[in-house]
Each structure stands twice: as structure tokens, then as C-alpha cells.
Amino acid sequence: MGKIDEFRKFRGTMNNRILETGDINTRRFFSLDSAIYREGVLDAKTKELLGLVASMVLRCDDCVTYHILQCKELGISRAEFMEAFNVALIVGGSIVIPHFRRAVALLDELEGVD
């Protein structure tokens, strides 16, 4: 099992476990988190890119991974990713660089780049 499959499995398993044991507030938060990225005035691609930039600036590798996977499913191109990463870099500064590296490595893995 590869890193991406492991990430998806762990995330799914633990989200289910949290939802099984959490209270109504936990379920409400998870529901809101899912709903906010659906089509609205802003399209889903834009919302996922916003989530990706925020995750990079906040330095959450799990969130960065999640949003990259979501963006790939929505058809975000390498060029679009790079522009979003540059927004994160300018907003977050040099502390974003390690997350930028891991994000590009994940894209390379998803795209089969050596």
C-alpha cells in the first residue's frame, strides 16, 4: 500500500471513529466542513484551492495532502497548483517552503513524475 492509500485509509478510519464517539458538535463541524467546499457562488475548484493555500500557510500537512487529492479529482492542473502554492508562499513566507516541497513531491507521485 502506497503513502496516498495509507493516508486515505487512516483518514477514513479515524474520521469514522471520531464520528462514532463524538457528540453532536463534532458531527456538525464535520458536516459543515464537507458542505463548505460544495459548489456555491464560488466553484468547488476555487474553494479547494483556497483550502489548499490556507492549509499550507497554517502548515498542516494532512490538510495539504487532502486538498491536493481533492484538487486533482476536480482537474486542477500543475500550473494552477503552482500558482496557488506561490500565493501560499507569499502569504506565509519562507516557513511554507517545507510544505511546498512536500506538496510538489505529492503532485509528482500522483502524476508519475520521477
WOBEL-V282149 format. One record per residue. PHI is phi in whole degrees, 0 to 359 (none if undefined). PSI is psi in degrees with one decimal (none if undefined). NEAR is the number of other ideal C-beta (glycine too) atoms within 12 Angstrom. Layout:
PHI_PSI_NEAR + PHI_PSI_NEAR
//
This chain:
none_130.8_9 + 279_172.5_12 + 300_-39.2_17 + 293_-44.0_22 + 297_-40.9_15 + 298_-43.6_14 + 301_-49.7_26 + 298_-42.8_20 + 295_-49.5_15 + 299_-46.0_18 + 300_-47.6_21 + 297_-45.9_15 + 299_-48.0_14 + 288_-34.9_17 + 298_-43.2_24 + 298_-42.8_16 + 297_-43.4_13 + 298_-45.2_18 + 293_-31.5_21 + 293_-36.1_13 + 255_-14.0_11 + 282_168.9_17 + 263_-170.1_12 + 300_-33.9_10 + 294_-39.4_12 + 298_-47.2_18 + 296_-38.4_18 + 297_-43.5_14 + 298_-47.6_17 + 299_-40.6_21 + 296_-44.2_17 + 297_-41.6_13 + 300_-40.9_21 + 290_-43.3_18 + 293_-34.6_14 + 294_-24.1_18 + 268_-0.1_27 + 285_161.6_19 + 307_140.0_14 + 203_-141.0_12 + 299_-41.6_8 + 268_141.4_15 + 285_163.8_16 + 300_-36.6_24 + 299_-47.3_25 + 298_-43.6_21 + 297_-41.6_27 + 294_-39.2_33 + 295_-38.0_34 + 297_-43.2_26 + 298_-38.9_33 + 296_-47.5_43 + 298_-46.7_34 + 300_-40.5_26 + 295_-38.3_33 + 293_-43.1_40 + 293_-36.1_27 + 278_-6.4_20 + 63_45.8_22 + 253_98.9_22 + 298_-38.0_24 + 299_-43.5_22 + 294_-40.7_28 + 300_-47.9_39 + 301_-48.8_32 + 303_-48.6_31 + 291_-33.4_38 + 296_-44.7_41 + 298_-42.4_29 + 296_-44.0_30 + 298_-41.6_36 + 299_-41.8_26 + 297_-29.0_16 + 272_-1.7_24 + 89_20.4_15 + 296_132.6_31 + 275_164.3_16 + 303_-42.6_21 + 297_-40.2_11 + 295_-41.8_23 + 302_-46.9_35 + 297_-38.3_20 + 295_-42.0_18 + 296_-42.5_37 + 299_-37.4_35 + 293_-35.0_22 + 297_-45.5_21 + 300_-41.3_37 + 297_-44.1_24 + 288_-35.5_17 + 286_-43.8_19 + 269_-20.7_24 + 82_-167.9_15 + 296_-20.0_15 + 297_-18.6_15 + 282_-20.0_31 + 305_-44.8_20 + 301_-35.4_19 + 285_-33.2_33 + 299_-45.7_33 + 301_-49.9_18 + 295_-34.7_26 + 295_-44.2_39 + 293_-38.8_27 + 298_-40.8_21 + 294_-43.5_32 + 301_-43.8_31 + 302_-43.3_17 + 296_-44.7_21 + 295_-32.5_25 + 263_1.7_17 + 70_28.8_8 + 272_133.4_11 + 274_none_6
//
